Amino acid sequence: MRIIIVGINPVGIALVRNLVQEEQNDITLVAEDAEQLRQLQSRIDIRTVHGPASHPNVLERAGAEDADILMAVTDNDESNMIACQVAHSCFRTPKKICRIRSRAYLQNPALFDPDGGVPVDVLIRPEEMLTDAIHRLLKLPGALQVLNFAEGRVQLVAVTVTESGPIAGHKIGALHERMPDVDCRVAAIYRRNHPPLIPQGDTTIEAGDEVFFIAEPAHIAEVMRCMRPMDPGYRNIVVAGGGQVGERLVANIEDDYHVRVIERLMSRCTYLSEELKRTIVLCGDASDSEFLHDIEIQRADVFCALTNDDAANIMSALLAKKLGVRKVISLVNDDAYTDLVHSGSIDIALSARQFTISEILAQVRQGDVSTVHSLRRGAAEAIELVVHGDRRNSQVIGQALRNIELPVGVTIGALVRGDQVLIAHGNTVMEADDHVILFVVDKSCIPQVNRLFQTDFGFF
């Protein structure tokens, strides 16, 4: 697949690193920073083109005439839209993927109408995806991650097992004994500094394990109660940062929670106080311990650090935790802070970059891929794909799951067949048009997964 990526920011670089690892991808990166391009090309074997992607001659040098996909992911919405327009008007590029951050554009869907609007095939909304993820976490206290598949009919949840959790010290098979009417599947277990465990029925779950499990939404809470005592529901939420992410989150949750938002700029505070309905807007510095003490931060159930500054987010979250906040969530995009984030004081770290990458990967993967979620800072993935073909040309259709030779490090969590959710068991038989939920702990297995599920007319 011939892919042009526009933008050498962290999102563009991360996309390059992900896509060059996969088979049959021919990547060209377009950017205006010649030195950054030179440095990246010295580390990764890709083609680079220097210049603005809004210029037709630049996209022509990038091979736009033969490109299958153009991904415009710069930090400038207008540049991204113009690049898509030029790719469409001058080169008829089949698929244009555009990263848009501004709510002013996203609130006007007619702008991207295929009949006369900006010719964008796939809109990537990182802030929207991020705030939706936080909202799901607020609804499910104690969860580290909550991901939707098949339009929300199946969820993948990550949770840390505690010593008081009923399943701690017991084998996975005991889950069914404790919940005979609930069907779930443990997809992976992360245990301290050990490699991820691919769970079997006789695998023992230990206190401190980070467990990823799959179940229908109605059963999630009951499964969690087997892993740890259920946290009390959240009521008081404090959000640090009144920018695009903070504003969108607060607007979504202010009817259900008591919300306060902290913003440093007075002009932005004035704007927020006019736009928001029930939220209390506080002008101040969330990394100032005296300020946090004055607003009685210890009364908050959740503190969300959502400014544009990773360092400020980490420091304010650490301070809020020290002052007694039950749960702290921090927006952290820079991988350089990974070790600090995972030191244990910050409960949940989220990356808008990872949401962007996940959404784009779903658009470029071979086969009919509906959803891709990048997990564990990009080390693992959860994938939803649709199975096509029949018994004559598919290696999986008509096969019981126990007979399908999955690559090492890959587990099938569930199948969605129409309105029916089938949690994966050995005797479950795969059928055409099933939506398959896969957990992949080693991304190097992705090409093998693609080959396994593709329709092969030479297979009999």
N, C-alpha and C positions, 0 to 999 in steps of 0.2 A: 504494500500500500504506500503510495507517494503522499507524504504529509508535509505541509509547510506550517511551521510554528512561528508566530509573530510575537516577539517579546523576549528579552533576555533577563527578565526579572526572576525572582525565585520560583514563580509558578512555571514560567517557560523552561527554566533549567530542569526543574523536577520532572516536567513532562518529557523532556528529551531523555533524561536518565531512565524513565520508565519505559518509553517506547522503543529505545534502541535495544533493549534486552529481549524484545519479542521478535519473532520471526517475520520476515517479509515486509518489514517497515523500512522505507527509504525516507530519511528525515532531512529536511532543510530548515535551518533556523535563520530568520531575518531579524535584524536589529540595527539600531543606529550607533551603538557603542562598539567601535572597531576593536578596541583593546580587550573588552570583555569577550567578544567573539573569538579573538585570537587565543586567549587563555583557555576558553572552553574547548575549542577545537584541538588544543594540544593534549587534552585529557580524554576527550570522547571522539570517536570516529564518526563525525557527521559533516555534512556540507553546510557552509555558512554563507550568507549574503549580507553585505553591509549596505544600509540605506533605509529610508522610510518605506514601509509597506503600503503607504497610501499612494505611492508613485507607481504607475503601471510598468515602467521600465525595470523597477526593482523587483516586482513580482514576476516579471518575465524572466529575469536572470535567475530567479529562484525556481523556475520550472512550473509556473502556474498553469501553463497550457496543458500540462500532463498530470497535474496534481489531482488526487482524489479528495483531499480534505485540506482546508485552511483553518487553522486555529489561531484566532486573534486574542491574545491573553495579556496584552500590555496593561499597565496601571491606568491608562487613559481610555475611558469609554469611547470618546469621539474617534480616537485613532483606530480602535478596534472596529467600530462601525464602518468607517471609511475603507479600511482594508477589505472588509467583507463586500462592500459595494463595488470596489475596483475588481476584486476577484470574480464577482458575478458578471459585471457589465463587460469587462474586457476579456475574460478567459472562460466564462461559464463553468467555474469550479463547482463540481457536483454538491459538495457539502461544506457549509461555512459555519464554524462554531465560534461564538462571540461571548467574551466575558464582559458582563455589564454589572456595575456596582451601584450606580446612582438610582435611588428610588424614583427620581423624577422621570427617568426613562422607563423603568419597569412598571410604573403606574399607568403608562399609556400603551397598552398592547397594540393599538392600531399602528404605532410607529414601526412595528415589526411584522405587520400584516404582509403575507406573501404577494398580495395584489397591490403593488404600489408602495409598500413600505421598504424599510431597509432589508435587503435580502439576507436574512440570517436564518439558518435551518435549526440551529440549536442554541438557545440562550443559556449561559452559565451564570447563575446568581449566587455567588459564594456567601454573601451576607445573609441571604434568605435561607440557604441551606444550614448555615451555622446557627442562626436563631431558632430554626425549627428543631435542630438537634438539642439545644439547651431546653427548649420548651418540653420536649419528651423526657428529658432527665428530671425536670421539676415535677412532672406528673408521676414519676416512678422513683421515689426516694430510695437511696441505697445502690442504685444502678450506676455503673461507670460508663456504659454505652448502651444506647437503645437504637437499633436500626430496623427500618421497615423494608419488607419485601412483598411482592405481589400486591401492591397497592394497600399495604397495611394488614393483610390477612395473616402474615407470619412476621414474627419479630425475632431478631437476634439480640440477646442481652448479655452484657458482661457484668459480673459481680464478683466481689472478693468474699471468699468463704471465711467465716469467723469460727473461733473455737466453740462458741455456743450454738453454731448452726447444727441442726439435727443430722446432716449428712457428713459432717466433718469426721474423718477417721473411718468412714464406711465406703464400700465399693459403689460404683455408679449404679449397678443393678439394684441397689437398695432404694433408689428414687422411685421405682415403680411400686415397690412394696409400701412405701409411705404415701404414695399418691396413685392408687390403682385406677382412678378415673381420669388421670391427667397424662397426656402423652407429650413427651419432650425428648430432645436429643442433645446431649453434651457434645459440642463440636470441637472444642480444644480446651486445654488446660495449660496455663502459664504458671510455673512454679519457681519463684525467686529468680535466680540466675541460670536456671537449667534451660535447655532447649525445650520448645513447646512439646507437650504430650499429645499424641493422638489417642483419644480415650477408647478403651474397650470396656466391656461389661464388668471385668474384674479389676479395672483401674480404681485405686483408692483415692478419694478426694481428701486433701489435707487442709487444715486451717492455714490461711494465708494464700491459698491458690486463687488465681484469677481465672474464673470459669466462664467460657462463652457457651450459652445454650440457646436452643431454638424451640419455640413453642407458639401456639396461637395467643393473641393478646389477652384473651380471657383467662389464660392459665399462667401468665407470667408471674403475677404476684405470689401465687401458691408455690411455684417452683423456687422463687427467691426466698420464701420463708424456710425452705429446706436448707438453703445455703447460709442464711444469716437471719437474725431477728429483724423483722420489718421495721425500717426507720419510721418515726412519726411523720405525718405529712408536713409539707412546708407551708408557711403562711407569710412570713416577713422576708422580703427579698430586697437586697441592696445591689444596685448596678453601678459600677464605676466606669464612666465613659458615656457621654451622650452623643456620640457620633452615629454613623449610619447603623452599625450593629446594635449599639445600646438602644437607640431610639426604636428600632424595629422590634427588638425583644420586648421592651417595656410596653409598646403599643399592643403587643399580642397578649401580654399576661396581666395587665393592670386591672382587668375586670375580675380576675380570679385570685389575685394575691394583693397584699399590702406592699406597695413598691415605692422605694426611694431611689432616685438616680443622682449620682454625684458627677458634676461637670466643672472643669476649671474655668472655662471662658464664660464671662457674664453674658455676652451676646448670645451664645448658644443656650445658656440657661433661660434667657428671655424667650427664645424661640421654642424651647421644649415646654415651658410652662404654658405657652399659648396652644401648642399642638396636642399635648397629652391631656387626658380627661381627669384621671384620679390620682396620678403619680405626684409624689412630692419631689420637687426639684431642689437640690442643694448645690450651692456654688462653693467649691473647695477642692482641696488636693487629697485624693484617696490614699496617697502614700504618707500623709502627715498623721502620725499617731495621735497627736493632741486633737486634731480635727475628728478623727474616728472615735476617740473617746468622748468628745463632746456630743456626737450624734448617737451615742450609746450603740455602737456597732455590735456589741455582744448580744443584743436582742435579735439580731438578724439570724434567720435560719440558713440563708444562702447568700454568699457574696460572689458576684460575677464581675471579674475584672476584664473589661472589653474595650480598652482604649487601643489606639494604633501603635502603642509603644510596648513591645514585649517585656522589656526590663521593668517598666512601670507597672505592668500587669502582675508580674511575678512578685515584685516587692510589696505591692498593696495587698495581694492575696495572702502572702506569708504573714504580713502584719495583721490582717483581719483574722486569720486563723489563730495567731498568738493571742489576740484579744478576746477569743472565745466564740467566734462564729462556727456553727456546726459544720457547714459544708462550703468549700471555696472552689470556684470554677474560674480558670484563667485562660484567656486567649493567648496562645503562644505559637507563632509561625516559624521562628528561627530554630533550626535543629541544634544550634550551638548551646541552647538552653535545656536540652533534653535531660541531661544528668541532674541538673538542679531541680527540674520539675518533678522528676521521679524519685526525689529524695524522700518523699512521703508526706510532706507538709501540705502540698497542694493536692486536693482530692481528685480533680479532673482537669486535664489540659486539653484544649481543643485547638484545631488548626483550620482556618478558612482555606489554606492552601491545599490541605488534604481533601477537603470536600470538593474543591475545584477539580483536582486531579481525578478523583473517583468518578465524577460526573462525565468527564471527557473520556476516560478509559472505556466507559460503557458504550461510547459512540464509535470507538475505533477497533474494538476487539472483533476478531473473526467470529462468525456465527451470529446467532440471534441473542445478543446479550441485553437484558433489560436493565440490570442494575449492577454496579460495582461499588463496593465500599472498601476504601483503603483503611487498614487497621494497624495498630501497633506502630505508629509513625511510619507507615508505608511498608513494613516488613511482611505483613500478611494481607489477605484480601477475602472478602465475602462476595460471592458472585451469584446473580440470578440469571440463568439462561434458559432458553426455550428449546426443547428437543424437537427436531424435525426428521422426516423420513419414515421408513417402515422397517420391518424385520430384514428385508433384503439388502438395504443399503446403510443400515445403522448398526454400530457395535453395541448399542445400549438398549434400543427399543425391544421390548419383549423379554428383557433379561431381569431376573431377580437381582436386587442390589448386591447381594452377597457374591454373585457371580461376575460382577463388573470389576475389572482390574484397574482400580484407581491408582494414579501415581502416588508414591509415598508422600505423606504430608497433606493429602486431600481427603476430606470427608464430605459425604452428602448428608445434609441436615434435614431437608424436607422436600416434598414434591407438592406443587399446587396444581390441581386438575380441575379446571373450571372453578366452581365455588367450593370444591373439596380440598381440605388441607390434609396431607398424608405425611406425618412425621416418619422419617426414614428408618426402616428396619430391614433386616436381612432378607425377608421374604417379600418385601414390597417390589412389585414389578413395574418397570418404567414403560410408559406409553407415549405415543406421538403427541406433541403439543403440550406435554408436561412442562411446567416451570420448575426448574431444579435449583435448589439453594445449596451452594457449595461453600465450604470453608477451606481456604488454601493457606497453610502456615508458611510455605516456601514458594515465593513468587516465581522461582525458576521453573516451577512445574506448569506454568500457564500454557506454554506451547503444547505440552502433552495433553492437557485438559482440552485444548482446542481440537487436537487431532482425534481424541476419544469421542467427542460429541458431534463432530462434523458429519455431514451426510456424504458417504463415500460410495459412488456408483460402481466401484470395483470390488466392493465387499459383498461376499455371498457366504 
